[in-house]
Amino acid sequence: MKHRKNSKYFMYLLISLLATSFLIFSSVSKVSAQTNDDPVIEPFHPPSKGAEHGIFWGTSGFNTQPEANYYIKRGESVSINSNFVRYIGWFSWWGTSKYDWYENIDGKGWQRLNRDSASMKVQTNKDSKVHDIYYQAINTFRNDTYYSEMAHVHVLSNEIKAESVTIEPNKNYLYSTKDNKLFDNWTYVNDETKPQDSTGKLQWTLGEFKGKDTVPETENKLATVNTSGLITAKNGAVGVLNVTGYIVNEDGTSVSDTKKLRIGGGLEDQTGHVKQKATFNIETGKSIARDNETAQIDIKWHRVKDKKDTIVAGNKNNQLSMTTDVLDESDSHNEYYAIITAGNSQLRTNNAHLKVLPPIDPMVHLDSKMENVSFPKGNSDNKTLHHVTNDDVVKYTMTLKNGGIKNLKKSTLKLPLNQHTEVASIKLDGVENNKHSFNTVEKSLEVPIDDLEQDHEHKVEIETKTKGINDEHSYSFKPILSGFYDDMTHKYESDGDLLTLHYTDDRIAAEFKKIHFQPVALFEREKYKFRTSETVAPNPVVSIRDSRRNRVPVKVTVKQTTNFINGKNILDANLLFVSQNAQPVSLNEKVTVAQTDREQPLQSITWDESHGLILHVDNTKARPPGNYSATLVWNIENAP
C-alpha cells in the first residue's frame, strides 16, 4: 500500500472479528479484514437480467450465476460456475451460443480471456502476490450479448478451516429422456460453507462418504457429477441419486452434507384403493408455473389398459396432473403417460404404472398409539411425540379388531418405520414374536397376524430404539393391516391413525457471524466505532438453535484475549460490551452477554448499533493503516 503525502486524505482501517459454531465449550477464533481505501471494482459490464423460469425457461439469460465471493488459499484452485439458457421458443432456431470470460487482477483493469466455457477454473500461484481477482462471464447468442454477475476471488495466505457445509440441488428431479428439449437433465448443486470465508476445496461424490479417505465417485448408473457440482442424468436412468459435497481440512478433519434427487422420465408410479381415485403428476423439479404458462403448452394424457391406448382428460385446474376415475380391481397394472408440446418441441414421458390396492374395510379397526418410554414429557398425546432423540425407547401399541361379518385370513401388520428406528422386541397378545420381517421394497416392518376371527381382536406391542439423529426433523406414517377374507379370494385393507414423531438432536448449536466495525481514520482519538449493518438488528451477531429437551440455565460469555494486531503493529483499541442501562464493560475480562432461566430456550443474540460489542479507539499516536485482527474466546456454559 502506498502512503500519500496529502494530509487531507485520511487512510482508513477496518477491524473484524470472527467466531465459530460450538456446543457448550470454549471456542477461539481470529480473522482480519481489508482496509476500505482499496478501489471499488465495478463489473466489466452491468449484469443482464437473469433467465426467468416457470415450468420452462420463459426468457433467455444466465440461470446459474457466479457466486459473489470465493475464498482460496494461495496456490490452490477454484471453479466458478455459470450457465446460459435460451427461451424455449428458440430451440428450433439456428445458431449457437458462445461463452467468454473477463478477468481483472487486483483492480488493474479488465482483460478478455477468449475462453468458451460455462465454468472458469482459477489456478493461483503460491508465490504470487495477487490478493483479489474478479471475473465476469458473457454469452453471445445470435446478435444478443448477456452478462453474468461479477465474481470476486479472495486469495489468502493461510487456510481458514471449514466447520460445516450445506448443499442443495437447484432441482430435485432430473429428466433422463433422450433428446429432451423441454425439461432439464442437469442441475448445479449450491453450497453454503461456514465460515463464509473458509478456504477448503469443495469436492463431490455420488458414492459413500468416508471422511478424509473418501475417493470421489463421479459416475454411477444414474448420473455423473463434475468438479463444479454439475449433475447430469444418464439417458434412461430411473432412481434416487445421493450426492455428497465435502471438504477435507488440512488437519484431516472433514465436513459434509448429502442430499437426494430423483431421476426419471417425468411420471412416478402410483397406488390407489378400490373405490378411490389416483392422481399422476408431471414432475417439474421445484419449478412452479408462471401465470398462463400452461395455457401456452399442450398436454395430452394417455391410458394403456389391456394394450389399448386411450386419450384421457387431464385435470381442468392443472393439466400437469391427471386424476383417474373411481378404481376397481381391473384397473390394476394400467399404464399412463403424457405427451407435452411447447412450440416446436415435444416430450413423451415414461409409462407410469398404477397399482390398485384392496378396498378399505370400515369394519376392520386398527387402533394405533405410541409413547416415548424414555421421555414421557414429550408425549403430546398417543399419536404425536415431541423431542425424540438418540437412545429413546419408543413403544407402539396396535389393537386389531374384526368388527365385520367374515373371518380374516393371512393378515399382516405393516409399519413403514424410518431409518432412525431399531426394533428391540415385538409381542403378539403378550407373547414374544420373532416371525417379523422387513420389506426392503416397501421399506416397512411386517408382522404376520394370521387369522383374525369375527368379533375378535389382537394386540401387537413393538418396542424400538432411536438412533442416528443429528438434526431437527419430523416423520409421519400410518400403520396398515391387510390380508384376505375367509374365501381367500378377496383382499381387504385397513389404515391406522397417523403417527408423527418430532426428532431433535438435543443440543445447542451456535453460529457466530463475522463482525466488522466502522472505519477508523488515521488520526482519530477517543472514538467509539460501531458494528456495520451485517451484525446490527435485525441481523443477529450469534445465530442460535436451542433444541435441548431439559433446558437448564445457560449463559454466553466472551473475552478478548489478544490485542488488535497487523503484523508487528498493534492498534491501541479495545472492545467493550454495552448493555441497557449499564456502564460499558471491557472485554479484557470474561463478560456475560446472554443468560437464560430454567426451561427457557437460548435465543439468537441481536443488538442494535449502540449496544453489544463496540470498539473504543484510545488516545494514542497515529497507527499504520492496514488490516487488524484480534482473538476472542466464546463460551456457552451452564449457569448457576
Secondary structure, DSSP 8 states (H G I E B T S, - for coil): ------TTS--EEEEEE-----SSS-EEEE-----TTS-----SS-------BSSSB-S-EEEE---SEEEEETT-EEEEE-EEE--GGGTTS---EEEEEEEEETTS-EEE-----SEEEEE--TT----EEEEEEEEEETTEEEEEEEEEEEEESS-----EEEEEES-SEEE--TT--SS-SEEEEEEEEESTT-----EEESS---GGG-----B-SSEEE-TT-EEEE-TT--EEEEEEEEEE-TTS-EEEEEEEEEEESS---EEEETTS--EEE---TT----TTSGGGSEEEEEEEETTEEEEE--BTTBTTEEE--S--GGGTT-EEEEEEEETTEEEE---EEEEEE--B-TTEEEEEEEEESS-GGGEEETTEEEEE-TT-EEEEEEEEEE-SSS-EEEEEEEE---TTEEEEEEEETTEE----EEETTTTEEEEEEEEE-TT-EEEEEEEEEE----S-EEEEE--EEEEEETTSSSEEEEE---EEEEE---SEEEEE--EEB--EETT--SEEE-B-GGGSTTS-SEEEEE--SS---EEEEEEE-S-EEETTEEE-EEEEEE-TTS--EETTS-EEEEE--TT-----B---TTSEEEEEE-S-S----SEEE-EEEEEEEE--
